[in-house]
Amino acid sequence: MKNFDFAEQFKVRTKIFALRVIKLFQALPKDSEAQILGKQLLRSATSVAANYRAACRSRSKAEFAAKIGVALEEADESLFWLEMLEESEIIKPSLLVALKQEAYELTAILATIRKNAAKK
């Protein structure tokens, strides 16, 4: 039951991350640079949640590993786009600290899940 509880809690966590990014996107300046970077972030962050959810419904170990791999790539990409928004000075760094930390943690957790899945 422990793995099921973790899976359900992590589904919620990735979905909350996606929702937080949606709210960030809605608050971005309307200039083209902010919108382009924001849309990239929006795609990758929502993909983390969608691919983790798909992994939980996978029909095989190979399918699970593939979906976890995609979710991991998207979490890392989300971190990249958050860094770009910060380093391009579109958003104040202080406003991104929590989201960047969450993206980093999601990346680390997904990397561990992928590593453990490969052992099985």
NUDREN-176746 format. One line per 2 residues: number of its first residue (from 1); for each residue y, z, x of C-alpha. Coordinates in steps of 0.25 Angstrom, whole numbers, plus 2048, in hexadecimal, padded with zeros to 3 digits. Each point is the difference from the previous one (the first is absolute). Example, Ala and Ser with C-alpha at 12.3 -4.5 7.8 and 13.67 -1.06 7.14 Angstrom:
# NUDREN-176746
1) 7EE:81F:831 | 80E:7FE:806
***
This chain:
# NUDREN-176746
1) 800:800:800 | 809:802:80C
3) 801:7F2:803 | 803:7FC:7F2
5) 80C:80A:800 | 805:7FB:80C
7) 800:7F2:7FB | 807:803:7F3
9) 80A:808:808 | 803:7F5:80A
11) 801:7F6:7F4 | 80B:808:7FB
13) 806:802:80D | 801:7F1:803
15) 805:7FD:7F2 | 80B:80A:802
17) 804:7FA:80D | 801:7F2:7F9
19) 808:806:7F5 | 80A:807:80B
21) 801:7F2:807 | 803:7FA:7F2
23) 80C:80A:7FE | 805:7FD:80E
25) 800:7F1:7FE | 808:802:7F3
27) 80A:808:808 | 802:7F6:80B
29) 80C:7F8:802 | 800:7F2:7F9
31) 803:7F8:80D | 7F5:7F6:804
33) 7FC:808:80D | 7FD:80D:7F8
35) 7F9:7F8:7F5 | 7F7:7F8:809
37) 7FC:80D:808 | 7FF:808:7F3
39) 7F7:7F5:7FA | 7F7:800:80C
41) 7FF:810:7FF | 7FD:7FF:7F1
43) 7F5:7F6:802 | 7F9:808:80B
45) 802:80E:7FA | 7FA:7FC:7F2
47) 7F5:7F9:807 | 7FC:80D:807
49) 7FD:806:7F2 | 7FA:7F4:7FA
51) 7F6:7FE:80C | 7FC:80E:801
53) 7FD:800:7F1 | 7F8:7F3:802
55) 7F8:807:80B | 7FD:80B:7F7
57) 7F9:7F6:7F7 | 7F9:7F8:80A
59) 7F2:7FC:7FE | 7FC:800:80F
61) 803:807:80D | 805:7F3:805
63) 809:7FE:7F5 | 805:80F:801
65) 803:7FE:80F | 807:7F3:7FD
67) 809:806:7F6 | 803:80C:808
69) 803:7F7:80C | 80B:7F9:7F7
71) 805:80D:7FB | 802:805:80E
73) 807:7F3:804 | 809:801:7F5
75) 804:80F:802 | 803:7FC:80F
77) 808:7F4:7FB | 808:80A:7F6
79) 803:808:80C | 805:7F4:808
81) 809:7FC:7F4 | 806:80E:7FF
83) 803:800:80F | 807:7F3:7FE
85) 809:805:7F5 | 803:80C:808
87) 803:7F8:80D | 808:7F5:7FA
89) 809:80B:7FA | 7FE:7FC:7F2
91) 7FB:80E:7FC | 804:80D:807
93) 7F4:806:808 | 801:80D:7F9
95) 7FD:7F9:7F2 | 7F3:7FA:806
97) 7FA:80C:808 | 7F6:804:7F4
99) 7FC:7F2:7FD | 7FE:7FD:80F
101) 7F8:80D:801 | 7F7:7FC:7F4
103) 7FE:7F2:805 | 7FB:806:80D
105) 7F7:80A:7FA | 7FA:7F5:7F7
107) 7FE:7F7:80C | 7F9:80C:807
109) 7F7:804:7F4 | 7FC:7F1:7FD
111) 7FC:7FE:80F | 7F7:80C:7FF
113) 7FA:7FB:7F4 | 7FD:7F3:806
115) 7FB:806:80C | 7F6:809:7F8
117) 7FC:7F5:7F7 | 7FC:7F8:80D
119) 7F7:80B:804 | 7F8:800:7F3
***
